[in-house]
Amino acid sequence: QVQLVESGGGLVQPGGSLRLSCAASGFTFSSYAMSWYRQAPGKERELVADITSGGRTKYADSVKGRFTISRDNAKNTVYLQMNSLKPEDTAVYYCYASPPWGGYWGQGTQVTVSS
């Protein structure tokens, strides 16, 4: 079955960096787009970034120039490099895969940006 396991979250000071990872299994990872979403307390889940199977990327305006999504098909892993973090980036970050037969979420990893 499809499994997505996120890691790399934590507490970081404003201006700091974190790299999130999402290890995927149960489907042909290299064939499908992957996405990162986040959900802050009291807010709806929002798309942060996605990457196509061919490596084309797209970002939310709020993270452009600060976050970078990438993938390593040999490791079945998608990454989110987050730089210049702000308190408003505090949220649970989720990995999302959408092969043709359905959508799948990871369990999420908490990112807290605070001094």
Residue pairs with C-beta under 8 A, 6 or more apart in sequence:
1 26
2 24
2 25
2 26
2 27
2 97
2 99
2 102
2 104
3 24
3 25
3 26
4 22
4 23
4 24
4 95
4 96
4 97
4 104
4 105
4 106
4 107
5 22
5 23
5 106
5 107
6 20
6 21
6 22
6 93
6 94
6 95
6 106
6 107
6 108
6 109
7 20
7 21
7 22
7 23
7 109
8 18
8 19
8 20
8 21
8 109
9 18
9 20
9 93
9 109
9 110
9 111
10 18
10 110
10 111
10 112
11 112
11 114
12 18
12 85
12 111
12 112
12 113
13 113
13 114
13 115
14 85
14 86
14 87
14 113
14 114
14 115
15 84
15 85
16 85
16 113
17 81
17 82
17 83
17 84
17 85
18 82
18 85
18 111
19 79
19 80
19 81
19 82
20 36
20 79
20 80
20 82
20 93
20 95
20 109
20 111
21 77
21 78
21 79
22 34
22 36
22 77
22 78
22 79
22 80
22 95
22 106
23 75
23 76
23 77
24 34
24 76
24 77
24 78
24 95
24 97
25 76
27 97
27 99
28 99
29 71
29 73
29 76
30 53
30 73
31 53
31 99
32 53
32 97
32 98
32 99
33 50
33 51
33 52
33 53
33 98
34 50
34 51
34 69
34 71
34 78
34 95
34 96
34 97
35 47
35 48
35 49
35 50
35 51
35 95
35 96
35 97
35 98
36 47
36 48
36 49
36 50
36 69
36 78
36 80
36 93
36 94
36 95
36 96
37 45
37 46
37 47
37 48
37 93
37 94
37 96
38 45
38 46
38 48
38 89
38 91
38 92
38 93
38 94
38 111
39 45
39 46
39 91
39 92
39 94
39 108
40 88
40 90
40 91
40 92
43 91
45 94
46 60
47 60
48 59
48 60
48 63
48 67
48 69
48 80
48 93
49 57
49 58
49 59
49 60
49 63
49 67
49 68
49 69
49 80
50 57
50 58
50 69
51 57
51 58
51 69
51 70
51 71
51 78
55 71
57 68
57 69
59 67
59 69
62 88
63 82
63 89
66 82
66 83
66 84
66 85
67 80
67 81
67 82
67 83
68 79
68 80
68 81
68 83
69 78
69 79
69 80
69 81
70 78
70 79
70 81
71 77
71 78
71 79
72 78
72 79
78 95
80 93
82 89
82 111
85 111
85 113
86 113
87 113
87 114
88 113
89 111
89 113
90 111
90 112
90 113
90 114
91 110
91 111
92 108
92 109
92 110
92 111
93 108
93 109
93 110
93 111
94 105
94 106
94 108
95 105
95 106
96 103
96 104
96 105
96 106
97 103
97 104
98 104
